[in-house]
Amino acid sequence: MNEVVMQLMKHRSVRAFEQTPVPEEQLREIVAAGQMASTSSNVQAYSVIAVTDTALKHELSVLTGRQAYVESCPVFLVWCADLNRLAQAASSHLLDGEQTYADSAESFVVATVDAALAAQNAAIAAESMGYGICYIGGIRNRIGEVTSLLRIPRLVYPVFGMCIGIPSASSGQRPRLPVDAVLHRDVYEPGRTFATIGAYDDTMVRYLRSRTEGRKSTPWSKIMAEWLTRPNRLQLMEFLQGRGLLRR
Ligand SMILES: Cc1cc2nc3c(=O)[nH]c(=O)nc-3n(C[C@H](O)[C@H](O)[C@H](O)COP(=O)(O)O)c2cc1C
């Protein structure tokens, strides 16, 4: 393995942080590394809000479902899909009343993927500097309140948050599905994927038992059944449409 792959293979989410701030120069370097991710048609349809203000982080930790590390991390990045900047940039070139497709499902996917690619590049950059990170999808729990709190304009939505800071405790590494579960050859092979699930259930049961002194031992497939049958953030579609996104 080369150094980059070794860095990637060391990833684990970090949920306990030292209070040491992330220096401005390093924060800018992390975001600049994020910006070098590939981006669909060079649209760069994302923005990131770096939250360091203690009161704001406190409010965000409440809004994300009382996730204490949102408050305790020195910097909390809110990664947003941003079609607003594009609309602004294009406006002087549009004819009077000319319609745009900022509200299409395709534009939504482009902006969301762009935000995720930039965020993941930034995450790797941060980890390579010795920081730990944790993505926070909980930012979408009360997305309307987060949007007001951070003054996020129309055509922009917060995709996820990201805690960054120096880890204050070592955390275990969560095993992944075997490569054979996700890697298909030439065509999609459902039988081959299915065959790997039993073994992964066993791996995850062992992992959970060791992490919780035997208190948790639910197989991964059962956790996925619970996840799939839970109505999660069903208000999102209406919210996004209200912000001018995902209308056709
Ligand atoms: C988009 C996204 C949202 C996530 N949201 C949360 C979250 O709200 N809270 C949390 O503690 N972890 C969150 N995570 C972290 C995942 O739980 C974690 O990445 C996964 O369980 C694998 O563990 P690992 O990152 O330690 O390898 C999120 C991860 C992603 C990619």
The ligand as an ORCA input file, in Angstrom:
! r2SCAN-3c Opt
* xyz 0 1
  C     -23.368     11.515      5.468
  C     -23.026     10.934      6.823
  C     -23.765     11.310      7.930
  C     -23.427     10.845      9.202
  N     -24.109     11.298     10.291
  C     -23.683     10.982     11.531
  C     -24.303     11.582     12.674
  O     -25.247     12.381     12.577
  N     -23.804     11.252     13.891
  C     -22.751     10.401     14.049
  O     -22.350     10.169     15.198
  N     -22.152      9.808     12.994
  C     -22.579     10.081     11.740
  N     -21.959      9.554     10.644
  C     -20.808      8.647     10.823
  C     -21.173      7.202     10.468
  O     -21.984      6.659     11.489
  C     -19.871      6.404     10.293
  O     -19.117      6.959      9.240
  C     -20.144      4.930      9.971
  O     -20.839      4.300     11.028
  C     -18.850      4.177      9.726
  O     -17.993      4.326     10.842
  P     -16.538      4.971     10.698
  O     -16.672      6.300     10.028
  O     -15.992      5.088     12.098
  O     -15.711      4.031      9.874
  C     -22.323      9.949      9.366
  C     -21.605      9.555      8.228
  C     -21.944     10.039      6.980
  C     -21.124      9.612      5.774
*
